[in-house]
Amino acid sequence: MRSVSIDGREIGIGAPTFIVAEGGINHQGDVEIALELIRAADEAGADGIKFQKRSLDRILTQSGLAMPYEHANSFGRTYGEHKAALELSEEDWLAMRDEAERRGLFFFGSVWDEESADFCERLGAPLFKIASADVTNLPLVLHVARKGRPVIVSTGMSDLEEVDNAVRVLRAAQAPHVILQCTSTYPTRDADVHLRAMELLRARYGCPVGYSGHEVGIEVSLAAAALGACVIERHLTLDKRMKGGDHAASLEPHELAALVRGVRRIEAALGHAEKACLPNERPVRRKLAKSLVTTVAITAGQRIEEWMLTTKGPGTGFSPDRLGEVLGRIAARGIPEDVVLTEDDLIPTLSDAYVTRVSGRRFVVGLN
């Protein structure tokens, strides 16, 4: 599976990088902030935006919900209260979807449980995201895979064998999928990013591979694009100083815009795997490259020898790498000192062409 199609948008090698703004829970539980994040993602040039969807009683036990959770980034006295404060209503999600679609953004969610996946399906999400926390949650992976829509999977906190198992489930359900290299620390140290793991994932699974980043800044994500990431996902915040655990590892709108511009430049610069003098290089080559140039005046009929030549610009005559073709040739006319040697200065050889003269003019009638 070399590429994945999302509503006609191809994701894979050779296609433009699919850039996702991860709104996550950076909306602070406020739909107006979520809508502002959507607008910021669009203005920055992102392709899609996603948020996180959970059914709290499905992802945590009662004791997990009751766990004390009082610190600077907490939105409640317990972990359950904290998570509940960061959930948006189904009506909020409908408003967010409509705003994203109005702006031409792909809108979808990281689904943390089966009920949330069903909701996003009803919402019309064109794809699904499996968060790093659920790589080993194979029942959820299978539930999502059976919906027949593309699935993006982050692989933070996962061993290779665990990713193998998730991919096996996706393949068994014939779900198109993209695998993202990811490190689940916030923010991630550069030494913990391991972008080269994308090469391993690409070779191992033969599917589109990308990068989900939690580092500070955009440089690492730009490097991921240069290494062939088909998808780049970064958290988006309106202000890194906002309350919450994800903001420090997020990009502000101007940073996301810089990332998008940088990725598009990298895509253009990567070009193709060929090497040739480009048409727009030729004027520069004529000006700067070297030619074979006479060091003495040469008379008509004289044989060209190496001591008669040197190399100088401009590059409008015989290139110096053709010296072997020129030596031993016969001068067709007198050639002054310090001029660029050209084909017209030399008598053609049989290896060049068979020549005849008609009415005093020369015509090439056949090539050897």
matplotlib code that plots the C-alpha trace (Angstrom):
import matplotlib.pyplot as plt

x = [0.0, 2.2, -0.5, -3.8, -6.6, -8.7, -11.7, -9.5, -6.5, -3.5, -1.1, 2.2, 5.6, 5.5, 2.3, 2.2, 2.8, -0.5, -0.1, -2.4, -3.0, -3.8, -6.2, -6.3, -7.6, -6.0, -9.5, -9.7, -13.2, -14.5, -16.0, -15.1, -11.4, -11.9, -13.4, -10.5, -8.0, -9.8, -9.6, -5.9, -5.1, -6.8, -4.9, -1.6, -2.2, -2.7, -4.6, -6.6, -7.4, -8.3, -9.4, -9.6, -12.8, -13.4, -16.2, -14.8, -16.6, -15.3, -11.6, -11.2, -12.2, -14.1, -11.0, -9.1, -11.7, -11.6, -7.8, -6.7, -5.4, -4.7, -1.8, -1.1, -2.5, -5.5, -9.1, -10.6, -9.9, -9.9, -8.7, -12.3, -13.3, -10.2, -11.0, -14.7, -13.9, -12.0, -14.7, -16.9, -20.5, -21.8, -23.3, -19.9, -18.4, -21.0, -20.2, -16.5, -17.0, -19.1, -16.5, -13.7, -15.6, -16.5, -12.8, -11.9, -10.1, -10.2, -11.9, -11.5, -10.7, -8.4, -10.9, -10.1, -13.0, -15.5, -18.4, -16.3, -15.3, -19.0, -19.8, -17.0, -18.3, -21.8, -20.1, -18.8, -15.1, -13.2, -10.5, -9.7, -6.7, -5.5, -3.5, -0.2, -2.0, -4.2, -1.7, -2.0, -5.8, -6.4, -10.2, -10.4, -8.0, -10.2, -13.4, -12.1, -10.5, -13.8, -15.4, -13.6, -12.0, -8.3, -6.7, -3.6, -1.8, 0.8, 3.4, 4.6, 5.2, 5.2, 7.7, 8.0, 6.2, 3.2, 3.1, 3.3, 0.2, -1.7, -0.7, -1.7, -5.2, -5.5, -4.4, -6.8, -9.6, -8.2, -8.2, -5.9, -3.4, -0.6, 1.9, 3.5, 6.8, 6.1, 7.6, 5.1, 7.0, 5.9, 8.0, 10.2, 14.0, 15.7, 17.7, 14.4, 12.8, 14.5, 13.3, 15.3, 12.7, 10.5, 12.9, 12.4, 8.6, 8.4, 10.5, 8.7, 5.1, 5.3, 2.7, 2.8, 4.8, 4.9, 5.7, 3.7, 5.9, 5.9, 9.2, 9.7, 10.0, 9.7, 13.2, 12.7, 9.4, 11.0, 13.7, 10.9, 9.5, 13.0, 13.2, 9.9, 7.2, 3.9, 2.0, 3.2, 1.1, 1.7, -0.3, -1.7, -2.3, -3.4, -0.9, 1.8, 1.3, -2.3, -3.2, -2.8, -0.2, 0.0, 0.5, 4.3, 4.8, 2.4, 2.9, 1.4, -0.4, 2.6, 4.9, 2.4, 2.4, 6.2, 6.2, 3.7, 5.8, 9.0, 7.5, 6.2, 9.7, 11.3, 8.9, 9.8, 13.5, 13.4, 12.5, 13.3, 16.1, 17.8, 20.8, 21.2, 22.0, 18.7, 17.4, 17.6, 21.2, 22.4, 22.9, 24.9, 27.0, 27.8, 29.0, 31.0, 32.0, 35.3, 36.1, 39.1, 40.9, 43.9, 47.3, 48.8, 47.5, 46.7, 46.9, 44.4, 45.4, 47.4, 46.9, 45.6, 48.0, 47.7, 50.3, 48.1, 45.3, 44.3, 41.0, 39.2, 35.7, 33.2, 31.7, 30.5, 32.9, 34.4, 34.1, 37.6, 36.2, 36.2, 39.9, 40.5, 38.0, 39.8, 43.4, 44.6, 41.8, 42.7, 42.0, 39.5, 40.6, 43.0, 42.3, 43.6, 45.3, 43.2, 39.8, 37.3, 37.6, 34.4, 33.2, 33.3, 37.1, 37.8, 37.4, 34.7, 35.8, 34.1, 32.9, 31.1, 29.3, 29.5, 29.8, 29.2, 29.3, 26.5, 26.8, 29.5, 27.4, 28.0, 25.2, 25.2, 23.7, 24.2, 25.6, 28.0]
y = [0.0, 2.8, 5.5, 6.2, 8.3, 10.5, 11.9, 12.1, 13.5, 11.2, 10.6, 8.8, 9.3, 11.9, 13.5, 16.7, 16.3, 16.1, 18.6, 18.1, 20.7, 18.8, 20.8, 18.0, 19.4, 22.8, 24.2, 24.3, 22.8, 26.0, 25.6, 29.2, 28.5, 25.3, 27.3, 29.8, 27.0, 25.8, 29.3, 29.5, 26.1, 27.2, 30.6, 28.8, 26.5, 23.2, 20.5, 19.1, 19.6, 17.1, 17.0, 14.3, 12.5, 10.4, 8.7, 9.0, 6.1, 3.9, 4.8, 5.0, 2.9, 4.6, 4.6, 6.2, 8.9, 9.5, 9.8, 13.2, 15.5, 18.9, 20.8, 23.8, 22.3, 20.6, 21.6, 19.7, 18.1, 14.6, 13.1, 12.5, 16.1, 17.3, 15.2, 16.1, 19.8, 19.3, 17.5, 19.2, 18.4, 16.7, 20.0, 21.6, 19.0, 19.6, 23.3, 22.5, 20.2, 22.7, 25.4, 23.1, 21.9, 25.5, 26.3, 23.2, 21.5, 17.7, 17.4, 14.3, 13.0, 10.9, 8.3, 6.8, 4.3, 2.6, 4.9, 7.9, 6.2, 5.6, 9.3, 10.5, 8.1, 9.7, 13.0, 12.1, 12.1, 11.0, 9.3, 8.2, 8.6, 6.0, 7.7, 6.3, 5.2, 2.8, 1.0, -2.0, -1.6, -4.1, -4.3, -0.5, -0.8, -3.5, -1.6, 1.5, -0.5, -2.2, 1.2, 1.2, 4.6, 5.5, 5.2, 7.1, 5.5, 7.2, 4.8, 6.6, 4.4, 1.3, -1.5, -2.7, -5.9, -4.0, -1.9, -5.2, -6.4, -3.2, -3.2, -6.9, -6.0, -3.1, -5.3, -8.1, -5.5, -4.1, -0.6, 1.9, 3.1, 5.5, 4.9, 7.8, 7.9, 9.5, 9.9, 10.5, 13.0, 16.7, 18.4, 15.8, 16.1, 16.1, 13.0, 11.1, 11.9, 9.2, 10.4, 7.5, 5.2, 6.3, 4.5, 1.3, 1.7, 2.4, -0.7, -2.9, -2.1, -0.8, 1.9, 5.7, 6.8, 10.2, 12.0, 13.2, 15.6, 17.0, 18.9, 22.6, 24.5, 23.5, 22.4, 18.7, 18.6, 20.2, 17.5, 14.9, 16.3, 16.2, 12.5, 11.8, 12.1, 11.8, 13.2, 15.7, 16.3, 19.0, 20.3, 23.8, 26.4, 30.0, 30.7, 28.4, 30.1, 28.8, 26.4, 22.7, 20.0, 20.1, 23.8, 23.8, 21.2, 22.9, 25.4, 28.9, 29.9, 31.8, 28.8, 26.5, 28.9, 28.8, 25.0, 24.8, 27.2, 25.3, 21.9, 23.2, 24.6, 21.3, 19.4, 21.7, 21.4, 17.6, 17.4, 14.1, 11.6, 12.7, 14.8, 17.1, 20.6, 22.4, 24.8, 27.8, 26.8, 27.0, 30.8, 30.6, 27.7, 29.7, 32.5, 30.6, 27.3, 26.8, 26.0, 24.9, 28.1, 28.5, 29.6, 30.3, 31.2, 28.1, 28.0, 26.2, 22.6, 22.4, 19.4, 20.3, 19.4, 19.7, 22.5, 24.7, 24.8, 25.9, 26.3, 29.6, 31.0, 31.5, 28.0, 28.5, 26.1, 22.6, 21.7, 20.7, 17.2, 16.8, 17.4, 13.8, 14.4, 17.5, 16.4, 15.3, 17.1, 19.4, 23.1, 24.1, 27.7, 30.0, 30.3, 33.3, 33.1, 33.3, 32.4, 29.7, 26.7, 25.7, 22.8, 25.2, 25.7, 22.0, 19.7, 17.1, 13.5, 10.5, 9.7, 13.0, 12.8, 11.9, 15.2, 16.2, 19.5, 20.6, 24.0, 25.1, 24.3, 21.6, 19.2, 16.4, 13.3, 10.6, 9.9, 7.1]
z = [0.0, -1.3, -0.8, 0.9, -0.5, 1.8, -0.1, -3.2, -1.4, -1.9, 1.0, 0.1, -1.4, -4.1, -2.8, -0.9, 2.9, 4.7, 7.5, 10.5, 13.2, 16.4, 18.4, 21.0, 24.2, 23.8, 23.5, 27.3, 27.1, 25.3, 21.9, 21.0, 21.5, 19.4, 16.6, 16.8, 16.6, 13.4, 11.9, 12.9, 11.3, 8.0, 8.0, 8.6, 5.6, 7.3, 5.5, 8.4, 12.0, 14.6, 18.3, 20.9, 21.6, 24.7, 26.6, 30.1, 31.7, 28.9, 29.2, 33.0, 36.0, 38.8, 40.9, 38.0, 37.6, 41.4, 41.5, 43.0, 40.3, 41.8, 40.3, 38.1, 34.9, 36.5, 35.6, 38.5, 41.9, 40.5, 37.2, 36.2, 36.9, 35.0, 31.9, 32.0, 32.0, 28.7, 26.9, 24.3, 23.6, 20.5, 19.5, 19.8, 17.6, 15.0, 15.0, 14.8, 11.9, 10.0, 10.5, 9.3, 6.3, 5.4, 5.3, 3.3, 6.2, 6.8, 10.2, 12.3, 15.8, 17.9, 19.1, 22.5, 22.7, 20.5, 21.3, 20.3, 17.0, 16.3, 17.0, 14.7, 12.0, 12.3, 12.2, 8.7, 9.6, 6.5, 8.5, 12.1, 14.4, 16.8, 19.6, 20.8, 24.1, 22.1, 19.9, 22.1, 22.3, 19.5, 20.1, 19.5, 16.5, 15.0, 15.7, 13.8, 11.0, 10.2, 9.4, 6.0, 6.3, 6.4, 9.8, 11.1, 14.0, 16.2, 17.7, 20.9, 23.9, 21.6, 20.9, 17.3, 18.0, 19.4, 16.2, 14.2, 16.0, 15.3, 11.6, 11.4, 12.6, 10.1, 7.3, 8.2, 8.0, 4.8, 6.3, 4.5, 7.1, 7.8, 10.6, 12.4, 14.3, 17.7, 21.1, 23.9, 26.1, 26.4, 25.2, 23.5, 23.7, 20.3, 21.3, 21.9, 18.5, 16.4, 13.0, 11.3, 12.7, 9.8, 7.5, 9.5, 9.6, 5.8, 4.9, 7.4, 6.6, 3.0, 3.8, 4.1, 7.1, 8.8, 12.0, 15.1, 17.0, 20.5, 20.4, 20.8, 17.6, 13.9, 12.9, 13.7, 11.9, 8.8, 9.0, 9.1, 5.8, 4.2, 5.2, 3.4, 6.1, 4.3, 7.3, 9.8, 12.9, 15.4, 18.4, 17.9, 20.6, 20.6, 23.4, 24.9, 28.2, 28.5, 31.3, 30.4, 29.8, 26.0, 25.3, 25.9, 23.2, 20.8, 18.0, 18.0, 14.8, 13.4, 14.0, 12.3, 9.3, 9.2, 9.4, 6.5, 4.4, 5.2, 4.3, 1.0, 0.2, 1.1, -1.1, -4.1, -3.3, -3.1, -6.8, -8.6, -8.5, -11.7, -12.5, -15.5, -16.4, -16.1, -18.8, -16.4, -15.6, -19.2, -19.3, -16.1, -17.5, -20.7, -18.6, -15.9, -17.3, -19.2, -22.8, -24.7, -25.8, -28.1, -26.6, -30.1, -33.5, -35.5, -39.3, -41.6, -42.1, -38.9, -36.5, -33.1, -30.3, -26.5, -26.2, -28.4, -25.9, -22.4, -20.5, -20.0, -19.9, -21.3, -21.7, -25.3, -27.1, -26.5, -22.9, -21.4, -20.8, -24.6, -25.0, -26.2, -29.1, -30.2, -30.2, -33.6, -35.4, -38.4, -38.3, -41.0, -41.0, -39.4, -35.6, -33.7, -30.3, -27.2, -28.7, -27.8, -30.0, -31.7, -34.0, -37.0, -36.5, -37.2, -40.2, -39.5, -39.2, -40.6, -37.2, -37.1, -40.5, -44.1, -46.0, -49.6, -51.3, -53.6, -55.4, -52.9, -49.8, -47.3, -46.3, -43.7, -45.5, -42.9, -39.4, -38.5]

ax = plt.figure().add_subplot(projection="3d")
ax.plot(x, y, z, "-o")
ax.set_aspect("equal")
plt.show()
